Amino acid sequence: MVGARGWGAVLCVRATHRVAPTIQPTGPTRGSIGAIIGQFKSIVTKRINKLHRKKGSSIWQRSYYDHVIRDEDELNRIRQYIIDNPVNWAIDRENPDVKKKKSDGEIWET
């Protein structure tokens, strides 16, 4: 997905995470990471609100977690985490469609 000019993002939307972007520059760097995330959130919010015919609805948590990716292995681990997120949501205890079984251990079922 192309967000701000010169930046691309890979993301996975999940109920507990909202969005997990991997941002990689493809052009000259402009502004801080906060400004870039702010612009990204603004663009996505406008598109989602337009799609759902809502005006001014907030879809984001108040803050975000940023992390500097230091090497190719770390980048690949983060990419895999993003790819695996939808599958992992099916067994996540915060997923309202997952029920906890009362037994000796914590067993989750869908």
URKAJO-V225499 format. One record per residue. N is the residue number from 1. SS is DSSP state (hx for helix, st for strand, lp for the rest). D_LAST is the distance of its C-alpha to the last C-alpha in Angstrom with 1 decimal. Layout:
BEGIN
n->{N & N}
ss->{SS & SS}
d_last->{D_LAST & D_LAST}
END
This chain:
BEGIN
n->{1 & 2 & 3 & 4 & 5 & 6 & 7 & 8 & 9 & 10 & 11 & 12 & 13 & 14 & 15 & 16 & 17 & 18 & 19 & 20 & 21 & 22 & 23 & 24 & 25 & 26 & 27 & 28 & 29 & 30 & 31 & 32 & 33 & 34 & 35 & 36 & 37 & 38 & 39 & 40 & 41 & 42 & 43 & 44 & 45 & 46 & 47 & 48 & 49 & 50 & 51 & 52 & 53 & 54 & 55 & 56 & 57 & 58 & 59 & 60 & 61 & 62 & 63 & 64 & 65 & 66 & 67 & 68 & 69 & 70 & 71 & 72 & 73 & 74 & 75 & 76 & 77 & 78 & 79 & 80 & 81 & 82 & 83 & 84 & 85 & 86 & 87 & 88 & 89 & 90 & 91 & 92 & 93 & 94 & 95 & 96 & 97 & 98 & 99 & 100 & 101 & 102 & 103 & 104 & 105 & 106 & 107 & 108 & 109 & 110}
ss->{lp & st & lp & lp & lp & lp & st & st & st & st & lp & lp & lp & lp & lp & lp & lp & lp & lp & lp & lp & st & st & st & st & lp & lp & lp & lp & lp & lp & lp & hx & hx & hx & hx & hx & hx & hx & hx & hx & hx & hx & hx & hx & hx & hx & hx & hx & hx & hx & lp & lp & lp & lp & lp & lp & lp & lp & lp & lp & lp & lp & lp & lp & lp & lp & lp & lp & lp & lp & hx & hx & hx & hx & hx & hx & hx & hx & hx & hx & hx & hx & hx & hx & hx & hx & hx & hx & lp & lp & lp & lp & lp & lp & lp & lp & lp & st & st & st & st & lp & lp & lp & st & st & st & st & lp}
d_last->{31.1 & 34.5 & 34.8 & 38.1 & 41.1 & 41.2 & 37.6 & 34.5 & 30.9 & 27.7 & 24.6 & 20.9 & 19.7 & 16.6 & 15.9 & 17.0 & 19.7 & 21.1 & 23.1 & 24.0 & 27.3 & 29.4 & 32.9 & 35.7 & 39.3 & 41.0 & 44.1 & 46.1 & 44.3 & 44.7 & 43.8 & 41.6 & 37.9 & 37.4 & 39.4 & 37.4 & 34.0 & 35.5 & 36.7 & 33.3 & 31.5 & 34.2 & 34.0 & 30.2 & 30.3 & 33.1 & 31.4 & 28.1 & 30.1 & 32.3 & 29.4 & 27.9 & 31.5 & 31.4 & 34.2 & 34.0 & 30.3 & 29.2 & 26.0 & 26.7 & 26.5 & 30.1 & 30.4 & 29.2 & 29.2 & 31.7 & 32.3 & 35.2 & 34.2 & 37.0 & 36.7 & 35.2 & 32.9 & 31.4 & 31.1 & 29.2 & 26.8 & 26.1 & 25.8 & 23.2 & 21.2 & 21.3 & 20.3 & 17.3 & 16.0 & 14.0 & 12.2 & 11.8 & 10.4 & 7.0 & 7.0 & 9.5 & 10.0 & 11.9 & 9.3 & 9.4 & 6.2 & 4.6 & 6.3 & 8.9 & 10.4 & 14.2 & 15.9 & 18.4 & 16.3 & 13.4 & 10.3 & 6.9 & 3.8 & 0.0}
END
